[in-house]
Amino acid sequence: MLETDDPIIEMHHLSLVYPNGVRALQDIDLVVGKGEFLFLVGHTGSGKSSLMKLIYREHDPTTGAVFVDGQEITDMKRSQIPLLRRRIGVIFQDFRLLSHKTAFENVAYALEVTGASRADIPRKVTKALTLVNMREKAGRLPGELSGGEQQRVAIARALINDPLILLADEPTGNLDPDSSWDIMQILSKVNARGTTVLVATHNQQMVDVMQKRVLVMDRGVMLHDLQRGQYVPAASSRPALVLEGV
Amino acid sequence: MSHPPRPEKSPGRTPEPPEASPKTGQERIPRRRRGPSGGYYLECFLREVLINIRRNPLMSVASISTVMVLTLILGFFVVLVANLDSLSRELAGEMQVKAYMSADFQREEAGAFHASLMKIEHVEGTHFVSKDTAFKRLRERLGSRITLDDLSHNPLPDAFEIRVDHPKALDVVAEKVARLPGVGSVDYGRDVARKLMALNQVVRVVGMVILGLLFASTLLIVSNTIRLTVFARRKEIDIMQLVGAADWFIRWPFILEGVAQGLVGAAMAATVVDVAYRLVVPQLHKTVPFLPILAPGEVLPFLNLGLVSLGCAVGALGSLISVNRHLKA
């Protein structure tokens, strides 16, 4: 299952200390194979988001190195970062769509900023919106869409540049169970097309049903790395399961 | 957030594991690098600029008016300095000493006097200007504006215009000429020119200091205005960075916005200076006819161009400062 001979993400002895002294990550070693689907579980503040931010170079690690598709990104020049990000799609709990642009325009925007050929934009955007079943609502503004629909638009935007990796930081955190399953279906579909998908989540049921590789984090440390794993609550005094919608 | 009815789904659906494991071999569309034209980018950017100005008209007004004040003051200042410059150059350019003869000087002595002048070192030549010729010249210069017909006699003295070989010799030659018998007084433009140059220097230094302060404050105001725009659009900028927009792509709309504000402010100032100068010059010519004032055509085209360029530059620089501050943060 684990295609470590063809890794897409590699982290070696990675640690991250924020300027305020908070130790977000400690000595993380991780290898993710091309085309894998992984869950990243752990409490709020366990370092899931920080880990993801290192992959798309939102943060620089304090020590250690990160490789994406064989290229070390930690010593990458600032001008190279946009090129890296075009190969990584990211979605968030709060969707991060531009409220004054329609679904179509939001997705097209990600193409426009990369200087894509203008003639290709409508075709590519329609293709991405079709993939997430949002073609009919392409002309709606985010405010006119449900949470699940907004997240689907965000996924379409994340996929528009054909990324190697899709990072999903609590993608269902703001969604009802039905919509959450919709999003999971779509992420599976994306994964089936060959994109590596990394999902940070609190949703125990989802993790248990999906039977994918599970990385368990607690206070910046990687506790477990389970193939076809279940949601393992971290040995911590805090509640293991954060209920959705709470 | 509203959740519209979604009939295709049963409400209590049991979760099923979504479709199977990943396939290897990615379906990847090769990225074509058919670069879009500059016009395409420009259109994108201009659209953003217009949206911003419409969203934040008051901030634009603040920027525009500060740029206008800066360029307006600069405009008037440049006009003043240019005229002082040309005046002092004109005066300094007359490399000659004028010897005004005393009233008892007889025209027959002119030849002998010329000979004694030529013996002085640095003197290249002399030219005798009789009191009549001088009177005629004055009449020509004043034209019809002031009439000299009421004078009962010609008050001007006979004079010698003495050319010297070097401006630095003016002092020495003037001094020697003054000591010659029959000379009433000696005058050379250099003296006036020197005073004028000194005045010009003061005006320049004071003006530069004022302009420097104005420039700094304009830059500050423009960059703060743009900073507010940047702040209002930080979510958008974050998303742009997230989806892989290059820094220059993020920067351009803001820079264009700054340039647009600078351009409008400077154009208004240039118009004011232009109109004012064209109105004032004929009036000054009437009041002080012998003052060599630069014609509007000699100053204004360069000045207008300069002011507008400066306005654009201030706008661009102000924007660049605030956007860079945000991008580097």
Interface residues (C-beta under 8 A of the other chain):
Chain A: E3 K34 G35 E36 F37 Y56 R78 S79 P82 L83 L84 R85 R86 V90 R96 L98 Y109 A110 E112 V113 T114 G115 A116 S117 R118 D120 S146 G147 G148 Q150 R157 I160 N161 D162 L164 D176 P177 D178 S179 W181 M184 Q185 L187 S188 K189 N191 A192 R193 G194 T195 Q205 M206 V209 M210 Q211
Chain B: M1 S2 H3 P4 R6 K9 P11 R13 P15 E16 P17 P18 E19 A20 S21 P22 K23 T24 G25 Q26 E27 R28 I29 R31 R32 R34 G35 P36 Y40 Y41 C44 K235 E236 D238 I239 M240 Q241 L242 V243 G244 A245 A246 D247 F249
